[in-house]
Amino acid sequence: NSSGSGCRGQCRACPLDEFVSVSDISSFPGSCTACDANNETTSGMEGSLQCTPKCPRGQFPVDNMNCEKCPLGFYKNTSGNTACTPCVDNETTGGNGATDASDCGPV
């Protein structure tokens, strides 16, 4: 199930962009399931227990199913499930969903 239902019992590490959920110890260690094309596991972490949205540039994941635009004063220049980056001190963006540090400017 690529929806990432989480771990109900014992789990084992899976490769990046795959997860495992085992509900019955008799089936341990279970098998890894790939996230669907619009989801991924947490960047750089193996052994994830669920998939999260692969958000486009300028957006970040707010739960296990949705992305939102980076707020005012933040940007994100990569796709994936990482957080938005704040502009440097005394700078902000012209609106939500900024995709590059160059979108930041003086307050």
Backbone as XML, in Angstrom:
<?xml version="1.0"?>
<chain id="A" units="angstrom">
  <residue number="1" name="ASN">
    <atom name="N" x="0.857" y="-1.187" z="0.000"/>
    <atom name="CA" x="0.000" y="0.000" z="0.000"/>
    <atom name="C" x="0.877" y="1.215" z="0.000"/>
  </residue>
  <residue number="2" name="SER">
    <atom name="N" x="0.878" y="2.015" z="-1.031"/>
    <atom name="CA" x="1.756" y="3.170" z="-1.131"/>
    <atom name="C" x="1.194" y="4.394" z="-0.447"/>
  </residue>
  <residue number="3" name="SER">
    <atom name="N" x="0.116" y="4.273" z="0.257"/>
    <atom name="CA" x="-0.432" y="5.425" z="0.961"/>
    <atom name="C" x="0.284" y="5.681" z="2.267"/>
  </residue>
  <residue number="4" name="GLY">
    <atom name="N" x="1.156" y="4.776" z="2.709"/>
    <atom name="CA" x="1.932" y="5.007" z="3.904"/>
    <atom name="C" x="1.108" y="4.912" z="5.167"/>
  </residue>
  <residue number="5" name="SER">
    <atom name="N" x="0.508" y="3.764" z="5.425"/>
    <atom name="CA" x="-0.372" y="3.615" z="6.570"/>
    <atom name="C" x="0.361" y="3.595" z="7.898"/>
  </residue>
  <residue number="6" name="GLY">
    <atom name="N" x="1.696" y="3.543" z="7.881"/>
    <atom name="CA" x="2.449" y="3.557" z="9.120"/>
    <atom name="C" x="2.756" y="2.151" z="9.603"/>
  </residue>
  <residue number="7" name="CYS">
    <atom name="N" x="3.494" y="2.073" z="10.673"/>
    <atom name="CA" x="3.931" y="0.795" z="11.222"/>
    <atom name="C" x="3.039" y="0.411" z="12.384"/>
  </residue>
  <residue number="8" name="ARG">
    <atom name="N" x="2.406" y="-0.720" z="12.292"/>
    <atom name="CA" x="1.511" y="-1.180" z="13.359"/>
    <atom name="C" x="2.205" y="-2.179" z="14.273"/>
  </residue>
  <residue number="9" name="GLY">
    <atom name="N" x="3.288" y="-2.742" z="13.817"/>
    <atom name="CA" x="4.024" y="-3.722" z="14.603"/>
    <atom name="C" x="5.501" y="-3.462" z="14.468"/>
  </residue>
  <residue number="10" name="GLN">
    <atom name="N" x="6.273" y="-4.517" z="14.272"/>
    <atom name="CA" x="7.706" y="-4.342" z="14.094"/>
    <atom name="C" x="8.008" y="-3.988" z="12.649"/>
  </residue>
  <residue number="11" name="CYS">
    <atom name="N" x="9.021" y="-3.155" z="12.454"/>
    <atom name="CA" x="9.372" y="-2.694" z="11.107"/>
    <atom name="C" x="10.850" y="-2.908" z="10.852"/>
  </residue>
  <residue number="12" name="ARG">
    <atom name="N" x="11.214" y="-2.897" z="9.591"/>
    <atom name="CA" x="12.621" y="-2.952" z="9.212"/>
    <atom name="C" x="12.896" y="-1.807" z="8.262"/>
  </residue>
  <residue number="13" name="ALA">
    <atom name="N" x="14.154" y="-1.456" z="8.133"/>
    <atom name="CA" x="14.529" y="-0.347" z="7.260"/>
    <atom name="C" x="14.313" y="-0.713" z="5.800"/>
  </residue>
  <residue number="14" name="CYS">
    <atom name="N" x="13.764" y="0.220" z="5.056"/>
    <atom name="CA" x="13.602" y="0.078" z="3.617"/>
    <atom name="C" x="14.449" y="1.144" z="2.941"/>
  </residue>
  <residue number="15" name="PRO">
    <atom name="N" x="14.744" y="0.974" z="1.666"/>
    <atom name="CA" x="15.493" y="1.997" z="0.931"/>
    <atom name="C" x="14.692" y="3.298" z="0.817"/>
  </residue>
  <residue number="16" name="LEU">
    <atom name="N" x="15.374" y="4.355" z="0.470"/>
    <atom name="CA" x="14.748" y="5.652" z="0.249"/>
    <atom name="C" x="13.604" y="5.505" z="-0.748"/>
  </residue>
  <residue number="17" name="ASP">
    <atom name="N" x="12.484" y="6.159" z="-0.487"/>
    <atom name="CA" x="11.282" y="6.147" z="-1.315"/>
    <atom name="C" x="10.534" y="4.822" z="-1.308"/>
  </residue>
  <residue number="18" name="GLU">
    <atom name="N" x="10.774" y="4.005" z="-0.276"/>
    <atom name="CA" x="9.994" y="2.807" z="-0.016"/>
    <atom name="C" x="9.682" y="2.777" z="1.471"/>
  </residue>
  <residue number="19" name="PHE">
    <atom name="N" x="8.633" y="2.054" z="1.847"/>
    <atom name="CA" x="8.271" y="1.931" z="3.252"/>
    <atom name="C" x="7.790" y="0.525" z="3.535"/>
  </residue>
  <residue number="20" name="VAL">
    <atom name="N" x="7.714" y="0.182" z="4.819"/>
    <atom name="CA" x="7.211" y="-1.130" z="5.224"/>
    <atom name="C" x="6.258" y="-0.953" z="6.399"/>
  </residue>
  <residue number="21" name="SER">
    <atom name="N" x="5.202" y="-1.724" z="6.387"/>
    <atom name="CA" x="4.254" y="-1.744" z="7.486"/>
    <atom name="C" x="3.931" y="-3.199" z="7.783"/>
  </residue>
  <residue number="22" name="VAL">
    <atom name="N" x="4.163" y="-3.619" z="8.993"/>
    <atom name="CA" x="3.935" y="-5.001" z="9.366"/>
    <atom name="C" x="2.930" y="-5.029" z="10.511"/>
  </residue>
  <residue number="23" name="SER">
    <atom name="N" x="1.810" y="-5.692" z="10.319"/>
    <atom name="CA" x="0.790" y="-5.750" z="11.355"/>
    <atom name="C" x="0.799" y="-7.079" z="12.096"/>
  </residue>
  <residue number="24" name="ASP">
    <atom name="N" x="1.523" y="-8.042" z="11.574"/>
    <atom name="CA" x="1.536" y="-9.373" z="12.178"/>
    <atom name="C" x="2.975" y="-9.836" z="12.301"/>
  </residue>
  <residue number="25" name="ILE">
    <atom name="N" x="3.414" y="-10.151" z="13.507"/>
    <atom name="CA" x="4.804" y="-10.556" z="13.738"/>
    <atom name="C" x="5.184" y="-11.783" z="12.916"/>
  </residue>
  <residue number="26" name="SER">
    <atom name="N" x="4.223" y="-12.634" z="12.593"/>
    <atom name="CA" x="4.538" y="-13.827" z="11.816"/>
    <atom name="C" x="4.997" y="-13.495" z="10.403"/>
  </residue>
  <residue number="27" name="SER">
    <atom name="N" x="4.666" y="-12.312" z="9.914"/>
    <atom name="CA" x="5.095" y="-11.921" z="8.573"/>
    <atom name="C" x="6.357" y="-11.067" z="8.607"/>
  </residue>
  <residue number="28" name="PHE">
    <atom name="N" x="6.892" y="-10.824" z="9.816"/>
    <atom name="CA" x="8.115" y="-10.019" z="9.937"/>
    <atom name="C" x="9.246" y="-10.708" z="9.206"/>
  </residue>
  <residue number="29" name="PRO">
    <atom name="N" x="10.117" y="-10.067" z="8.449"/>
    <atom name="CA" x="10.277" y="-8.632" z="8.409"/>
    <atom name="C" x="9.401" y="-7.906" z="7.404"/>
  </residue>
  <residue number="30" name="GLY">
    <atom name="N" x="8.514" y="-8.565" z="6.737"/>
    <atom name="CA" x="7.646" y="-7.871" z="5.787"/>
    <atom name="C" x="8.387" y="-7.502" z="4.524"/>
  </residue>
  <residue number="31" name="SER">
    <atom name="N" x="7.717" y="-6.783" z="3.651"/>
    <atom name="CA" x="8.356" y="-6.379" z="2.402"/>
    <atom name="C" x="8.212" y="-4.879" z="2.221"/>
  </residue>
  <residue number="32" name="CYS">
    <atom name="N" x="9.130" y="-4.304" z="1.488"/>
    <atom name="CA" x="9.114" y="-2.867" z="1.232"/>
    <atom name="C" x="8.184" y="-2.575" z="0.059"/>
  </residue>
  <residue number="33" name="THR">
    <atom name="N" x="7.490" y="-1.461" z="0.140"/>
    <atom name="CA" x="6.574" y="-1.019" z="-0.906"/>
    <atom name="C" x="7.032" y="0.348" z="-1.390"/>
  </residue>
  <residue number="34" name="ALA">
    <atom name="N" x="7.095" y="0.512" z="-2.688"/>
    <atom name="CA" x="7.523" y="1.796" z="-3.249"/>
    <atom name="C" x="6.426" y="2.839" z="-3.086"/>
  </residue>
  <residue number="35" name="CYS">
    <atom name="N" x="6.824" y="4.067" z="-2.803"/>
    <atom name="CA" x="5.879" y="5.181" z="-2.803"/>
    <atom name="C" x="5.416" y="5.398" z="-4.239"/>
  </residue>
  <residue number="36" name="ASP">
    <atom name="N" x="4.216" y="5.929" z="-4.423"/>
    <atom name="CA" x="3.775" y="6.216" z="-5.787"/>
    <atom name="C" x="4.533" y="7.427" z="-6.329"/>
  </residue>
  <residue number="37" name="ALA">
    <atom name="N" x="4.344" y="7.755" z="-7.581"/>
    <atom name="CA" x="5.134" y="8.779" z="-8.268"/>
    <atom name="C" x="5.017" y="10.169" z="-7.638"/>
  </residue>
  <residue number="38" name="ASN">
    <atom name="N" x="3.941" y="10.450" z="-6.938"/>
    <atom name="CA" x="3.748" y="11.775" z="-6.345"/>
    <atom name="C" x="4.178" y="11.854" z="-4.892"/>
  </residue>
  <residue number="39" name="ASN">
    <atom name="N" x="4.786" y="10.793" z="-4.382"/>
    <atom name="CA" x="5.192" y="10.742" z="-2.982"/>
    <atom name="C" x="6.604" y="10.225" z="-2.856"/>
  </residue>
  <residue number="40" name="GLU">
    <atom name="N" x="7.192" y="10.451" z="-1.674"/>
    <atom name="CA" x="8.532" y="9.978" z="-1.376"/>
    <atom name="C" x="8.658" y="9.819" z="0.128"/>
  </residue>
  <residue number="41" name="THR">
    <atom name="N" x="9.713" y="9.134" z="0.565"/>
    <atom name="CA" x="9.990" y="9.079" z="1.983"/>
    <atom name="C" x="10.854" y="10.278" z="2.340"/>
  </residue>
  <residue number="42" name="THR">
    <atom name="N" x="11.005" y="10.523" z="3.615"/>
    <atom name="CA" x="11.760" y="11.687" z="4.052"/>
    <atom name="C" x="13.141" y="11.700" z="3.423"/>
  </residue>
  <residue number="43" name="SER">
    <atom name="N" x="13.524" y="12.814" z="2.857"/>
    <atom name="CA" x="14.792" y="12.938" z="2.147"/>
    <atom name="C" x="15.962" y="12.499" z="3.017"/>
  </residue>
  <residue number="44" name="GLY">
    <atom name="N" x="16.769" y="11.609" z="2.480"/>
    <atom name="CA" x="17.972" y="11.178" z="3.154"/>
    <atom name="C" x="17.771" y="10.169" z="4.267"/>
  </residue>
  <residue number="45" name="MET">
    <atom name="N" x="16.551" y="9.699" z="4.482"/>
    <atom name="CA" x="16.302" y="8.754" z="5.569"/>
    <atom name="C" x="15.852" y="7.413" z="5.015"/>
  </residue>
  <residue number="46" name="GLU">
    <atom name="N" x="16.579" y="6.359" z="5.350"/>
    <atom name="CA" x="16.121" y="5.020" z="5.028"/>
    <atom name="C" x="15.279" y="4.528" z="6.189"/>
  </residue>
  <residue number="47" name="GLY">
    <atom name="N" x="14.428" y="3.585" z="5.944"/>
    <atom name="CA" x="13.617" y="3.004" z="6.994"/>
    <atom name="C" x="12.396" y="3.829" z="7.338"/>
  </residue>
  <residue number="48" name="SER">
    <atom name="N" x="11.920" y="4.609" z="6.418"/>
    <atom name="CA" x="10.729" y="5.411" z="6.669"/>
    <atom name="C" x="9.512" y="4.514" z="6.810"/>
  </residue>
  <residue number="49" name="LEU">
    <atom name="N" x="8.547" y="4.976" z="7.587"/>
    <atom name="CA" x="7.344" y="4.197" z="7.819"/>
    <atom name="C" x="6.165" y="4.698" z="7.011"/>
  </residue>
  <residue number="50" name="GLN">
    <atom name="N" x="6.355" y="5.749" z="6.254"/>
    <atom name="CA" x="5.265" y="6.252" z="5.434"/>
    <atom name="C" x="5.816" y="7.143" z="4.328"/>
  </residue>
  <residue number="51" name="CYS">
    <atom name="N" x="5.003" y="7.371" z="3.324"/>
    <atom name="CA" x="5.362" y="8.265" z="2.234"/>
    <atom name="C" x="4.713" y="9.623" z="2.487"/>
  </residue>
  <residue number="52" name="THR">
    <atom name="N" x="5.358" y="10.661" z="2.025"/>
    <atom name="CA" x="4.825" y="12.015" z="2.128"/>
    <atom name="C" x="4.820" y="12.634" z="0.737"/>
  </residue>
  <residue number="53" name="PRO">
    <atom name="N" x="4.075" y="13.704" z="0.542"/>
    <atom name="CA" x="3.984" y="14.279" z="-0.800"/>
    <atom name="C" x="5.324" y="14.813" z="-1.295"/>
  </residue>
  <residue number="54" name="LYS">
    <atom name="N" x="5.561" y="14.638" z="-2.581"/>
    <atom name="CA" x="6.745" y="15.200" z="-3.227"/>
    <atom name="C" x="6.345" y="16.599" z="-3.702"/>
  </residue>
  <residue number="55" name="CYS">
    <atom name="N" x="6.503" y="17.571" z="-2.823"/>
    <atom name="CA" x="6.034" y="18.926" z="-3.106"/>
    <atom name="C" x="6.916" y="19.621" z="-4.141"/>
  </residue>
  <residue number="56" name="PRO">
    <atom name="N" x="6.321" y="20.418" z="-5.011"/>
    <atom name="CA" x="7.104" y="21.161" z="-6.001"/>
    <atom name="C" x="7.860" y="22.315" z="-5.349"/>
  </residue>
  <residue number="57" name="ARG">
    <atom name="N" x="8.713" y="22.935" z="-6.111"/>
    <atom name="CA" x="9.430" y="24.132" z="-5.639"/>
    <atom name="C" x="8.414" y="25.148" z="-5.127"/>
  </residue>
  <residue number="58" name="GLY">
    <atom name="N" x="8.763" y="25.838" z="-4.044"/>
    <atom name="CA" x="7.878" y="26.847" z="-3.484"/>
    <atom name="C" x="6.792" y="26.295" z="-2.584"/>
  </residue>
  <residue number="59" name="GLN">
    <atom name="N" x="6.785" y="24.962" z="-2.362"/>
    <atom name="CA" x="5.781" y="24.348" z="-1.498"/>
    <atom name="C" x="6.430" y="23.341" z="-0.558"/>
  </residue>
  <residue number="60" name="PHE">
    <atom name="N" x="5.794" y="23.111" z="0.596"/>
    <atom name="CA" x="6.293" y="22.180" z="1.603"/>
    <atom name="C" x="5.148" y="21.281" z="2.067"/>
  </residue>
  <residue number="61" name="PRO">
    <atom name="N" x="5.466" y="20.087" z="2.601"/>
    <atom name="CA" x="4.399" y="19.194" z="3.073"/>
    <atom name="C" x="3.853" y="19.651" z="4.423"/>
  </residue>
  <residue number="62" name="VAL">
    <atom name="N" x="2.530" y="19.644" z="4.559"/>
    <atom name="CA" x="1.901" y="20.035" z="5.821"/>
    <atom name="C" x="1.320" y="18.835" z="6.553"/>
  </residue>
  <residue number="63" name="ASP">
    <atom name="N" x="1.158" y="17.739" z="5.892"/>
    <atom name="CA" x="0.714" y="16.495" z="6.501"/>
    <atom name="C" x="1.130" y="15.385" z="5.544"/>
  </residue>
  <residue number="64" name="ASN">
    <atom name="N" x="0.598" y="14.244" z="5.685"/>
    <atom name="CA" x="1.011" y="13.128" z="4.834"/>
    <atom name="C" x="0.336" y="13.121" z="3.471"/>
  </residue>
  <residue number="65" name="MET">
    <atom name="N" x="-0.453" y="14.150" z="3.149"/>
    <atom name="CA" x="-1.167" y="14.125" z="1.882"/>
    <atom name="C" x="-1.155" y="15.432" z="1.109"/>
  </residue>
  <residue number="66" name="ASN">
    <atom name="N" x="-0.765" y="16.556" z="1.715"/>
    <atom name="CA" x="-0.913" y="17.856" z="1.069"/>
    <atom name="C" x="0.347" y="18.697" z="1.115"/>
  </residue>
  <residue number="67" name="CYS">
    <atom name="N" x="0.448" y="19.599" z="0.151"/>
    <atom name="CA" x="1.514" y="20.591" z="0.111"/>
    <atom name="C" x="0.882" y="21.976" z="0.220"/>
  </residue>
  <residue number="68" name="GLU">
    <atom name="N" x="1.618" y="22.902" z="0.823"/>
    <atom name="CA" x="1.185" y="24.299" z="0.872"/>
    <atom name="C" x="2.326" y="25.177" z="0.411"/>
  </residue>
  <residue number="69" name="LYS">
    <atom name="N" x="1.982" y="26.365" z="-0.080"/>
    <atom name="CA" x="2.995" y="27.316" z="-0.515"/>
    <atom name="C" x="3.818" y="27.797" z="0.669"/>
  </residue>
  <residue number="70" name="CYS">
    <atom name="N" x="5.105" y="28.024" z="0.418"/>
    <atom name="CA" x="5.961" y="28.608" z="1.455"/>
    <atom name="C" x="5.359" y="29.945" z="1.871"/>
  </residue>
  <residue number="71" name="PRO">
    <atom name="N" x="5.367" y="30.246" z="3.174"/>
    <atom name="CA" x="4.786" y="31.509" z="3.628"/>
    <atom name="C" x="5.659" y="32.702" z="3.266"/>
  </residue>
  <residue number="72" name="LEU">
    <atom name="N" x="5.106" y="33.853" z="3.456"/>
    <atom name="CA" x="5.824" y="35.106" z="3.228"/>
    <atom name="C" x="7.135" y="35.092" z="4.007"/>
  </residue>
  <residue number="73" name="GLY">
    <atom name="N" x="8.225" y="35.451" z="3.337"/>
    <atom name="CA" x="9.532" y="35.479" z="3.984"/>
    <atom name="C" x="10.306" y="34.176" z="3.886"/>
  </residue>
  <residue number="74" name="PHE">
    <atom name="N" x="9.761" y="33.202" z="3.157"/>
    <atom name="CA" x="10.408" y="31.902" z="2.982"/>
    <atom name="C" x="10.398" y="31.522" z="1.510"/>
  </residue>
  <residue number="75" name="TYR">
    <atom name="N" x="11.315" y="30.635" z="1.102"/>
    <atom name="CA" x="11.368" y="30.123" z="-0.270"/>
    <atom name="C" x="11.825" y="28.671" z="-0.234"/>
  </residue>
  <residue number="76" name="LYS">
    <atom name="N" x="11.601" y="27.942" z="-1.325"/>
    <atom name="CA" x="12.104" y="26.576" z="-1.468"/>
    <atom name="C" x="12.455" y="26.367" z="-2.930"/>
  </residue>
  <residue number="77" name="ASN">
    <atom name="N" x="13.744" y="26.131" z="-3.195"/>
    <atom name="CA" x="14.208" y="26.047" z="-4.578"/>
    <atom name="C" x="14.378" y="24.626" z="-5.096"/>
  </residue>
  <residue number="78" name="THR">
    <atom name="N" x="13.898" y="23.643" z="-4.352"/>
    <atom name="CA" x="13.955" y="22.254" z="-4.799"/>
    <atom name="C" x="12.588" y="21.601" z="-4.620"/>
  </residue>
  <residue number="79" name="SER">
    <atom name="N" x="12.344" y="20.520" z="-5.349"/>
    <atom name="CA" x="11.130" y="19.751" z="-5.101"/>
    <atom name="C" x="11.449" y="18.713" z="-4.034"/>
  </residue>
  <residue number="80" name="GLY">
    <atom name="N" x="10.426" y="18.187" z="-3.409"/>
    <atom name="CA" x="10.618" y="17.180" z="-2.373"/>
    <atom name="C" x="9.866" y="17.542" z="-1.115"/>
  </residue>
  <residue number="81" name="ASN">
    <atom name="N" x="10.107" y="16.779" z="-0.068"/>
    <atom name="CA" x="9.358" y="16.998" z="1.158"/>
    <atom name="C" x="10.178" y="17.707" z="2.232"/>
  </residue>
  <residue number="82" name="THR">
    <atom name="N" x="10.999" y="18.645" z="1.817"/>
    <atom name="CA" x="11.805" y="19.430" z="2.747"/>
    <atom name="C" x="11.106" y="20.741" z="3.096"/>
  </residue>
  <residue number="83" name="ALA">
    <atom name="N" x="11.590" y="21.370" z="4.147"/>
    <atom name="CA" x="11.014" y="22.627" z="4.620"/>
    <atom name="C" x="11.442" y="23.798" z="3.740"/>
  </residue>
  <residue number="84" name="CYS">
    <atom name="N" x="10.714" y="24.881" z="3.850"/>
    <atom name="CA" x="11.079" y="26.123" z="3.184"/>
    <atom name="C" x="12.220" y="26.782" z="3.959"/>
  </residue>
  <residue number="85" name="THR">
    <atom name="N" x="13.001" y="27.566" z="3.258"/>
    <atom name="CA" x="14.149" y="28.257" z="3.837"/>
    <atom name="C" x="13.793" y="29.715" z="4.088"/>
  </residue>
  <residue number="86" name="PRO">
    <atom name="N" x="14.131" y="30.250" z="5.266"/>
    <atom name="CA" x="13.814" y="31.658" z="5.526"/>
    <atom name="C" x="14.747" y="32.589" z="4.748"/>
  </residue>
  <residue number="87" name="CYS">
    <atom name="N" x="14.236" y="33.726" z="4.360"/>
    <atom name="CA" x="15.076" y="34.770" z="3.776"/>
    <atom name="C" x="16.043" y="35.254" z="4.863"/>
  </residue>
  <residue number="88" name="VAL">
    <atom name="N" x="17.125" y="35.891" z="4.451"/>
    <atom name="CA" x="18.065" y="36.443" z="5.427"/>
    <atom name="C" x="17.403" y="37.593" z="6.179"/>
  </residue>
  <residue number="89" name="ASP">
    <atom name="N" x="18.001" y="37.991" z="7.293"/>
    <atom name="CA" x="17.460" y="39.072" z="8.121"/>
    <atom name="C" x="17.125" y="40.309" z="7.302"/>
  </residue>
  <residue number="90" name="ASN">
    <atom name="N" x="16.029" y="40.919" z="7.647"/>
    <atom name="CA" x="15.552" y="42.155" z="7.020"/>
    <atom name="C" x="15.169" y="41.997" z="5.551"/>
  </residue>
  <residue number="91" name="GLU">
    <atom name="N" x="14.900" y="40.751" z="5.131"/>
    <atom name="CA" x="14.408" y="40.510" z="3.773"/>
    <atom name="C" x="13.147" y="39.663" z="3.849"/>
  </residue>
  <residue number="92" name="THR">
    <atom name="N" x="12.298" y="39.787" z="2.843"/>
    <atom name="CA" x="11.073" y="38.994" z="2.753"/>
    <atom name="C" x="10.781" y="38.726" z="1.280"/>
  </residue>
  <residue number="93" name="THR">
    <atom name="N" x="9.772" y="37.958" z="1.018"/>
    <atom name="CA" x="9.361" y="37.667" z="-0.351"/>
    <atom name="C" x="8.169" y="38.545" z="-0.717"/>
  </residue>
  <residue number="94" name="GLY">
    <atom name="N" x="7.876" y="38.645" z="-1.988"/>
    <atom name="CA" x="6.750" y="39.442" z="-2.450"/>
    <atom name="C" x="5.412" y="38.753" z="-2.269"/>
  </residue>
  <residue number="95" name="GLY">
    <atom name="N" x="5.440" y="37.493" z="-1.898"/>
    <atom name="CA" x="4.198" y="36.729" z="-1.697"/>
    <atom name="C" x="4.519" y="35.310" z="-1.265"/>
  </residue>
  <residue number="96" name="ASN">
    <atom name="N" x="3.508" y="34.495" z="-1.151"/>
    <atom name="CA" x="3.691" y="33.090" z="-0.777"/>
    <atom name="C" x="4.157" y="32.280" z="-1.979"/>
  </residue>
  <residue number="97" name="GLY">
    <atom name="N" x="4.848" y="31.168" z="-1.716"/>
    <atom name="CA" x="5.244" y="30.256" z="-2.779"/>
    <atom name="C" x="6.535" y="30.631" z="-3.508"/>
  </residue>
  <residue number="98" name="ALA">
    <atom name="N" x="7.400" y="31.405" z="-2.877"/>
    <atom name="CA" x="8.668" y="31.807" z="-3.513"/>
    <atom name="C" x="9.530" y="30.577" z="-3.789"/>
  </residue>
  <residue number="99" name="THR">
    <atom name="N" x="10.234" y="30.605" z="-4.924"/>
    <atom name="CA" x="11.002" y="29.438" z="-5.361"/>
    <atom name="C" x="12.521" y="29.647" z="-5.382"/>
  </residue>
  <residue number="100" name="ASP">
    <atom name="N" x="12.998" y="30.813" z="-4.974"/>
    <atom name="CA" x="14.438" y="31.055" z="-5.029"/>
    <atom name="C" x="14.825" y="32.148" z="-4.042"/>
  </residue>
  <residue number="101" name="ALA">
    <atom name="N" x="16.074" y="32.118" z="-3.576"/>
    <atom name="CA" x="16.573" y="33.148" z="-2.667"/>
    <atom name="C" x="16.503" y="34.529" z="-3.312"/>
  </residue>
  <residue number="102" name="SER">
    <atom name="N" x="16.587" y="34.559" z="-4.630"/>
    <atom name="CA" x="16.510" y="35.856" z="-5.328"/>
    <atom name="C" x="15.112" y="36.470" z="-5.224"/>
  </residue>
  <residue number="103" name="ASP">
    <atom name="N" x="14.114" y="35.693" z="-4.782"/>
    <atom name="CA" x="12.779" y="36.218" z="-4.551"/>
    <atom name="C" x="12.700" y="37.034" z="-3.258"/>
  </residue>
  <residue number="104" name="CYS">
    <atom name="N" x="13.737" y="36.926" z="-2.428"/>
    <atom name="CA" x="13.795" y="37.696" z="-1.186"/>
    <atom name="C" x="14.364" y="39.087" z="-1.481"/>
  </residue>
  <residue number="105" name="GLY">
    <atom name="N" x="13.830" y="40.082" z="-0.806"/>
    <atom name="CA" x="14.294" y="41.446" z="-0.981"/>
    <atom name="C" x="14.099" y="42.235" z="0.296"/>
  </residue>
  <residue number="106" name="PRO">
    <atom name="N" x="14.601" y="43.458" z="0.314"/>
    <atom name="CA" x="14.487" y="44.296" z="1.515"/>
    <atom name="C" x="13.030" y="44.470" z="1.951"/>
  </residue>
  <residue number="107" name="VAL">
    <atom name="N" x="12.869" y="44.491" z="3.271"/>
    <atom name="CA" x="11.521" y="44.655" z="3.841"/>
    <atom name="C" x="10.980" y="46.037" z="3.529"/>
  </residue>
</chain>
